[in-house]
């Protein structure tokens, strides 16, 4: 008895034919029996349904293949097996085995060789008989990976021991896989020990990437695409972003910004909040920085003891602060001059000048020079509108005092030569006549009124042996000396003041002359003060011997 095809069976049962018992047996063997004659206890093997054409077509309103296990406790499970014919002891099929639903979905086992299945794939609209798939819908690899051409939606969790590749969107409660690839993914949670890759959007409340060196790669599909991460509120409005600007596949900048007032155009406000150029320059509130750090706005340092450190990276480097105008011009500079890690001086200047104010390593201060030799050294004029008090003050140049109360005694001046001209800077000096051969002090010109309040003290310290001690005005035509000198006779014991010599403006006196005897000698002391333009006031005591004579002279 053998299985016969339909053509052979039709020949047996033609009109007038007389089928034999053996032919009836072949007819029975050639048909599908829905129930074997053996009992469940006797079924120890398997029944084989073999179709010589290689195809099994089910036609009905709702075609159905049912697999039912009759033993729910001892069976090894229910399966639909697709494999080579040799798996069932039959000859090899001409191509990879498959199941096909007409005008629908095809199930195909993709074999690496005749006996090894590498993939189980589901196709849409495969061709026959060579099974050339037009669209792959799903692929299961032998390593546990899953690849889906369309979208994948799950209300629960998706877990794969291998890779998950989806051509369309993926929606799931959570997903765990070695790597995930999709055009658009939406998850509550994503956990991957490998790669998560998407050509579209990935939306998830949490994404966990676990690896020795975890990475997130954002790759544009054009040479000038700018990968970015955006942060949005519940309304979908952009409230922050991280963006990398790329031109011809070369990075030009990275920007980080938050809370823009124009969510549709982050470049107007967000990109300059924190901007990193390709050369490593950083801008805060500033795009395209040209220095290592450029800030548009104010800087504030808060600490119990806040500090600002400016450190050179060379032993003789000079750290400095520069203040510039809107066009970049230098307005002022603070610079610390250093040689071999030792400070020379700290200079503060306007523009590019570094001598306006200098403090050297010893704490000396210089105004107008780099190397002050005293605690305060000034090159140029000094003007004070208030009081100036000093134990000792040395001034080179002109000092202008605008108040008669300004100018305490600064130092002394010894008069030893002819025509020693006093200056306004010497106001308050004690001028000593100590040359036995005589000396002359010339008062500065007071005609412009700038010397009001300037004064000098005069004292005769040396007895004359020749010549005179003289004090005279510069402008003998316009200037005059007025005041009083008390005459004291030192020939008596004790010396007594006998009378006073007077000088009025109408007298036009412009000189005081002491001859060492009758008009002034050792011990004479008086002060001359400028009280008005061209007016000098004298007041003091005149020591004399012999017959007294007036010291006032008109030239």
Secondary structure, 3 states (H helix, E strand, C coil): CCCCCHHHHHHHCCCCCCCCHHHHHHHHHCCCCCCCCCCHHHCCCCCCCCCCCCCCCCCCCCCCCCCCCCCCCCCCCCCCCCCCHHHHCCCCCCCCCEEECCCCEEEEEEEEECCEEEEEEEEECCCCCCCCCCEEEEEEECCCCEEECCCEECCCEEECCCEEEEEEEEEEEEEEECEEEEEEEEEEEEEECCCEEECCCEEEEEEEECCCCCCCCCCCCCCCCCCEEEEECCCCCEEEEEEEEEECCEEEEEEEEECCCCCCCHHHCCCCCEEEECCCCEEECCCCCCCCEEECCCCCCCCCCCCCCCCCCCCCCCCEEEEECCCCCEEEEEEEEEECCEEEEEEEEECCCCCCEEEECCCCEEECCCCCCCCEEECCCEEECCCCCCCCCCCCCCEEECCCCCCCCCCEEEECCCCEECCHHHCCCEEEECCCCCEEEECCCCCCCCCCCCEEEEEECCCCCCCCEEEECCCCCCCEEEEEEEEEECCCCCCEEEEEEEECHHHCCCEEEECCCCCCCCCCEEEEEEEECCEEEEEEEEEECCCCCCCEECC
